[in-house]
Amino acid sequence: MRTLKPGKKAPFSGQYVMVGPRGGHTGIERTVVKGEPLPPTLSAGQVYKIVDKTKTR
């Protein structure tokens, strides 16, 4: 899956995990609704990757 930078609009509703600059999972997840901006990360260089899409329509 592709990674998304903080502030970009979420393409899907669901759980997004923060990923470190070298691709390691931080274990921190955020719930984001489709179309809403992704929240700021804790450190520079971190991005988001979707791990669990919401199953509702």
Jmol script that loads the backbone (N, CA, C; Angstrom):
load data "model"
ATOM      1  N   MET A   1       0.830  -1.181   0.000  1.00  0.00           N
ATOM      2  CA  MET A   1       0.000   0.000   0.000  1.00  0.00           C
ATOM      3  C   MET A   1       0.876   1.246   0.000  1.00  0.00           C
ATOM      4  N   ARG A   2       0.341   2.288  -0.560  1.00  0.00           N
ATOM      5  CA  ARG A   2       1.099   3.533  -0.581  1.00  0.00           C
ATOM      6  C   ARG A   2       0.998   4.246   0.762  1.00  0.00           C
ATOM      7  N   THR A   3       1.926   5.133   0.974  1.00  0.00           N
ATOM      8  CA  THR A   3       1.919   5.910   2.208  1.00  0.00           C
ATOM      9  C   THR A   3       1.327   7.284   1.935  1.00  0.00           C
ATOM     10  N   LEU A   4       0.789   7.888   2.991  1.00  0.00           N
ATOM     11  CA  LEU A   4       0.151   9.198   2.887  1.00  0.00           C
ATOM     12  C   LEU A   4       0.774  10.150   3.897  1.00  0.00           C
ATOM     13  N   LYS A   5       1.019  11.360   3.479  1.00  0.00           N
ATOM     14  CA  LYS A   5       1.612  12.361   4.359  1.00  0.00           C
ATOM     15  C   LYS A   5       0.541  12.994   5.243  1.00  0.00           C
ATOM     16  N   PRO A   6       0.938  13.474   6.427  1.00  0.00           N
ATOM     17  CA  PRO A   6      -0.007  14.179   7.294  1.00  0.00           C
ATOM     18  C   PRO A   6      -0.596  15.388   6.570  1.00  0.00           C
ATOM     19  N   GLY A   7      -1.879  15.646   6.783  1.00  0.00           N
ATOM     20  CA  GLY A   7      -2.548  16.771   6.136  1.00  0.00           C
ATOM     21  C   GLY A   7      -3.241  16.407   4.837  1.00  0.00           C
ATOM     22  N   LYS A   8      -2.864  15.275   4.222  1.00  0.00           N
ATOM     23  CA  LYS A   8      -3.539  14.820   3.004  1.00  0.00           C
ATOM     24  C   LYS A   8      -4.910  14.277   3.373  1.00  0.00           C
ATOM     25  N   LYS A   9      -5.843  14.333   2.443  1.00  0.00           N
ATOM     26  CA  LYS A   9      -7.185  13.802   2.696  1.00  0.00           C
ATOM     27  C   LYS A   9      -7.148  12.277   2.641  1.00  0.00           C
ATOM     28  N   ALA A  10      -7.842  11.656   3.583  1.00  0.00           N
ATOM     29  CA  ALA A  10      -7.889  10.198   3.654  1.00  0.00           C
ATOM     30  C   ALA A  10      -8.722   9.648   2.498  1.00  0.00           C
ATOM     31  N   PRO A  11      -8.169   8.706   1.704  1.00  0.00           N
ATOM     32  CA  PRO A  11      -8.928   8.133   0.593  1.00  0.00           C
ATOM     33  C   PRO A  11      -9.997   7.140   1.049  1.00  0.00           C
ATOM     34  N   PHE A  12      -9.849   6.584   2.251  1.00  0.00           N
ATOM     35  CA  PHE A  12     -10.790   5.614   2.808  1.00  0.00           C
ATOM     36  C   PHE A  12     -10.994   5.911   4.287  1.00  0.00           C
ATOM     37  N   SER A  13     -12.150   5.541   4.817  1.00  0.00           N
ATOM     38  CA  SER A  13     -12.357   5.583   6.265  1.00  0.00           C
ATOM     39  C   SER A  13     -11.716   4.346   6.867  1.00  0.00           C
ATOM     40  N   GLY A  14     -11.115   4.495   8.039  1.00  0.00           N
ATOM     41  CA  GLY A  14     -10.530   3.336   8.698  1.00  0.00           C
ATOM     42  C   GLY A  14      -9.389   3.681   9.619  1.00  0.00           C
ATOM     43  N   GLN A  15      -8.618   2.645   9.975  1.00  0.00           N
ATOM     44  CA  GLN A  15      -7.473   2.780  10.866  1.00  0.00           C
ATOM     45  C   GLN A  15      -6.209   3.005  10.037  1.00  0.00           C
ATOM     46  N   TYR A  16      -5.464   4.038  10.399  1.00  0.00           N
ATOM     47  CA  TYR A  16      -4.195   4.350   9.746  1.00  0.00           C
ATOM     48  C   TYR A  16      -3.084   4.233  10.774  1.00  0.00           C
ATOM     49  N   VAL A  17      -1.999   3.546  10.425  1.00  0.00           N
ATOM     50  CA  VAL A  17      -0.868   3.390  11.329  1.00  0.00           C
ATOM     51  C   VAL A  17       0.232   4.369  10.914  1.00  0.00           C
ATOM     52  N   MET A  18       0.917   4.937  11.914  1.00  0.00           N
ATOM     53  CA  MET A  18       2.062   5.801  11.627  1.00  0.00           C
ATOM     54  C   MET A  18       3.252   4.918  11.276  1.00  0.00           C
ATOM     55  N   VAL A  19       3.961   5.303  10.215  1.00  0.00           N
ATOM     56  CA  VAL A  19       5.129   4.567   9.753  1.00  0.00           C
ATOM     57  C   VAL A  19       6.325   5.504   9.826  1.00  0.00           C
ATOM     58  N   GLY A  20       7.443   4.990  10.343  1.00  0.00           N
ATOM     59  CA  GLY A  20       8.655   5.793  10.468  1.00  0.00           C
ATOM     60  C   GLY A  20       9.293   6.096   9.126  1.00  0.00           C
ATOM     61  N   PRO A  21      10.319   6.953   9.108  1.00  0.00           N
ATOM     62  CA  PRO A  21      10.960   7.364   7.859  1.00  0.00           C
ATOM     63  C   PRO A  21      11.592   6.211   7.074  1.00  0.00           C
ATOM     64  N   ARG A  22      11.971   5.135   7.770  1.00  0.00           N
ATOM     65  CA  ARG A  22      12.572   3.992   7.077  1.00  0.00           C
ATOM     66  C   ARG A  22      11.593   2.842   6.889  1.00  0.00           C
ATOM     67  N   GLY A  23      10.308   3.087   7.156  1.00  0.00           N
ATOM     68  CA  GLY A  23       9.280   2.082   6.895  1.00  0.00           C
ATOM     69  C   GLY A  23       8.863   1.237   8.078  1.00  0.00           C
ATOM     70  N   GLY A  24       9.434   1.470   9.249  1.00  0.00           N
ATOM     71  CA  GLY A  24       9.066   0.691  10.432  1.00  0.00           C
ATOM     72  C   GLY A  24       7.766   1.178  11.049  1.00  0.00           C
ATOM     73  N   HIS A  25       6.931   0.232  11.474  1.00  0.00           N
ATOM     74  CA  HIS A  25       5.659   0.590  12.114  1.00  0.00           C
ATOM     75  C   HIS A  25       5.923   1.097  13.527  1.00  0.00           C
ATOM     76  N   THR A  26       5.249   2.164  13.911  1.00  0.00           N
ATOM     77  CA  THR A  26       5.409   2.736  15.247  1.00  0.00           C
ATOM     78  C   THR A  26       4.428   2.119  16.237  1.00  0.00           C
ATOM     79  N   GLY A  27       3.384   1.464  15.732  1.00  0.00           N
ATOM     80  CA  GLY A  27       2.362   0.882  16.602  1.00  0.00           C
ATOM     81  C   GLY A  27       1.272   1.868  16.993  1.00  0.00           C
ATOM     82  N   ILE A  28       1.374   3.100  16.517  1.00  0.00           N
ATOM     83  CA  ILE A  28       0.381   4.124  16.835  1.00  0.00           C
ATOM     84  C   ILE A  28      -0.620   4.200  15.692  1.00  0.00           C
ATOM     85  N   GLU A  29      -1.902   4.038  16.008  1.00  0.00           N
ATOM     86  CA  GLU A  29      -2.950   4.086  14.990  1.00  0.00           C
ATOM     87  C   GLU A  29      -3.879   5.264  15.229  1.00  0.00           C
ATOM     88  N   ARG A  30      -4.436   5.770  14.151  1.00  0.00           N
ATOM     89  CA  ARG A  30      -5.423   6.851  14.198  1.00  0.00           C
ATOM     90  C   ARG A  30      -6.623   6.424  13.365  1.00  0.00           C
ATOM     91  N   THR A  31      -7.820   6.761  13.833  1.00  0.00           N
ATOM     92  CA  THR A  31      -9.042   6.511  13.078  1.00  0.00           C
ATOM     93  C   THR A  31      -9.373   7.777  12.305  1.00  0.00           C
ATOM     94  N   VAL A  32      -9.536   7.637  10.987  1.00  0.00           N
ATOM     95  CA  VAL A  32      -9.783   8.797  10.133  1.00  0.00           C
ATOM     96  C   VAL A  32     -10.963   8.493   9.216  1.00  0.00           C
ATOM     97  N   VAL A  33     -11.825   9.482   9.015  1.00  0.00           N
ATOM     98  CA  VAL A  33     -12.984   9.367   8.131  1.00  0.00           C
ATOM     99  C   VAL A  33     -12.579   9.807   6.725  1.00  0.00           C
ATOM    100  N   LYS A  34     -13.121   9.136   5.711  1.00  0.00           N
ATOM    101  CA  LYS A  34     -12.820   9.461   4.317  1.00  0.00           C
ATOM    102  C   LYS A  34     -13.045  10.950   4.049  1.00  0.00           C
ATOM    103  N   GLY A  35     -12.059  11.574   3.407  1.00  0.00           N
ATOM    104  CA  GLY A  35     -12.160  12.980   3.048  1.00  0.00           C
ATOM    105  C   GLY A  35     -11.618  13.934   4.097  1.00  0.00           C
ATOM    106  N   GLU A  36     -11.390  13.445   5.314  1.00  0.00           N
ATOM    107  CA  GLU A  36     -10.825  14.280   6.380  1.00  0.00           C
ATOM    108  C   GLU A  36      -9.297  14.281   6.269  1.00  0.00           C
ATOM    109  N   PRO A  37      -8.637  15.360   6.703  1.00  0.00           N
ATOM    110  CA  PRO A  37      -7.172  15.377   6.646  1.00  0.00           C
ATOM    111  C   PRO A  37      -6.562  14.454   7.705  1.00  0.00           C
ATOM    112  N   LEU A  38      -5.450  13.817   7.339  1.00  0.00           N
ATOM    113  CA  LEU A  38      -4.735  12.982   8.296  1.00  0.00           C
ATOM    114  C   LEU A  38      -4.071  13.877   9.343  1.00  0.00           C
ATOM    115  N   PRO A  39      -4.101  13.477  10.619  1.00  0.00           N
ATOM    116  CA  PRO A  39      -3.554  14.331  11.679  1.00  0.00           C
ATOM    117  C   PRO A  39      -2.028  14.416  11.625  1.00  0.00           C
ATOM    118  N   PRO A  40      -1.457  15.396  12.332  1.00  0.00           N
ATOM    119  CA  PRO A  40       0.001  15.508  12.382  1.00  0.00           C
ATOM    120  C   PRO A  40       0.624  14.268  13.028  1.00  0.00           C
ATOM    121  N   THR A  41       1.852  13.937  12.621  1.00  0.00           N
ATOM    122  CA  THR A  41       2.585  12.824  13.224  1.00  0.00           C
ATOM    123  C   THR A  41       3.420  13.349  14.389  1.00  0.00           C
ATOM    124  N   LEU A  42       3.990  12.424  15.153  1.00  0.00           N
ATOM    125  CA  LEU A  42       4.772  12.800  16.325  1.00  0.00           C
ATOM    126  C   LEU A  42       6.167  13.312  15.968  1.00  0.00           C
ATOM    127  N   SER A  43       6.728  12.808  14.867  1.00  0.00           N
ATOM    128  CA  SER A  43       8.078  13.195  14.457  1.00  0.00           C
ATOM    129  C   SER A  43       8.108  13.511  12.971  1.00  0.00           C
ATOM    130  N   ALA A  44       9.081  14.307  12.577  1.00  0.00           N
ATOM    131  CA  ALA A  44       9.245  14.629  11.155  1.00  0.00           C
ATOM    132  C   ALA A  44       9.592  13.363  10.375  1.00  0.00           C
ATOM    133  N   GLY A  45       9.101  13.272   9.155  1.00  0.00           N
ATOM    134  CA  GLY A  45       9.409  12.136   8.288  1.00  0.00           C
ATOM    135  C   GLY A  45       8.451  10.969   8.412  1.00  0.00           C
ATOM    136  N   GLN A  46       7.579  10.985   9.411  1.00  0.00           N
ATOM    137  CA  GLN A  46       6.622   9.893   9.553  1.00  0.00           C
ATOM    138  C   GLN A  46       5.461  10.092   8.585  1.00  0.00           C
ATOM    139  N   VAL A  47       4.888   8.979   8.128  1.00  0.00           N
ATOM    140  CA  VAL A  47       3.756   8.991   7.203  1.00  0.00           C
ATOM    141  C   VAL A  47       2.714   8.000   7.715  1.00  0.00           C
ATOM    142  N   TYR A  48       1.601   7.896   7.006  1.00  0.00           N
ATOM    143  CA  TYR A  48       0.522   6.985   7.382  1.00  0.00           C
ATOM    144  C   TYR A  48       0.329   5.915   6.317  1.00  0.00           C
ATOM    145  N   LYS A  49      -0.131   4.745   6.780  1.00  0.00           N
ATOM    146  CA  LYS A  49      -0.500   3.643   5.893  1.00  0.00           C
ATOM    147  C   LYS A  49      -1.791   3.053   6.440  1.00  0.00           C
ATOM    148  N   ILE A  50      -2.766   2.791   5.565  1.00  0.00           N
ATOM    149  CA  ILE A  50      -4.041   2.225   6.034  1.00  0.00           C
ATOM    150  C   ILE A  50      -3.840   0.752   6.379  1.00  0.00           C
ATOM    151  N   VAL A  51      -4.391   0.347   7.530  1.00  0.00           N
ATOM    152  CA  VAL A  51      -4.268  -1.043   7.955  1.00  0.00           C
ATOM    153  C   VAL A  51      -5.617  -1.745   8.066  1.00  0.00           C
ATOM    154  N   ASP A  52      -6.707  -0.985   8.222  1.00  0.00           N
ATOM    155  CA  ASP A  52      -8.023  -1.599   8.375  1.00  0.00           C
ATOM    156  C   ASP A  52      -9.093  -0.648   7.850  1.00  0.00           C
ATOM    157  N   LYS A  53      -9.611  -0.949   6.659  1.00  0.00           N
ATOM    158  CA  LYS A  53     -10.678  -0.116   6.093  1.00  0.00           C
ATOM    159  C   LYS A  53     -11.988  -0.391   6.812  1.00  0.00           C
ATOM    160  N   THR A  54     -12.794   0.642   6.980  1.00  0.00           N
ATOM    161  CA  THR A  54     -14.120   0.496   7.563  1.00  0.00           C
ATOM    162  C   THR A  54     -15.014  -0.241   6.569  1.00  0.00           C
ATOM    163  N   LYS A  55     -15.829  -1.156   7.071  1.00  0.00           N
ATOM    164  CA  LYS A  55     -16.658  -1.980   6.192  1.00  0.00           C
ATOM    165  C   LYS A  55     -18.023  -1.378   5.894  1.00  0.00           C
ATOM    166  N   THR A  56     -18.380  -0.254   6.528  1.00  0.00           N
ATOM    167  CA  THR A  56     -19.667   0.383   6.262  1.00  0.00           C
ATOM    168  C   THR A  56     -19.596   1.218   4.997  1.00  0.00           C
ATOM    169  N   ARG A  57     -20.747   1.576   4.461  1.00  0.00           N
ATOM    170  CA  ARG A  57     -20.764   2.348   3.215  1.00  0.00           C
ATOM    171  C   ARG A  57     -20.744   3.793   3.453  1.00  0.00           C
TER     172      ARG A  57
END
end "model"
wireframe off; spacefill off
backbone 0.3
color backbone group
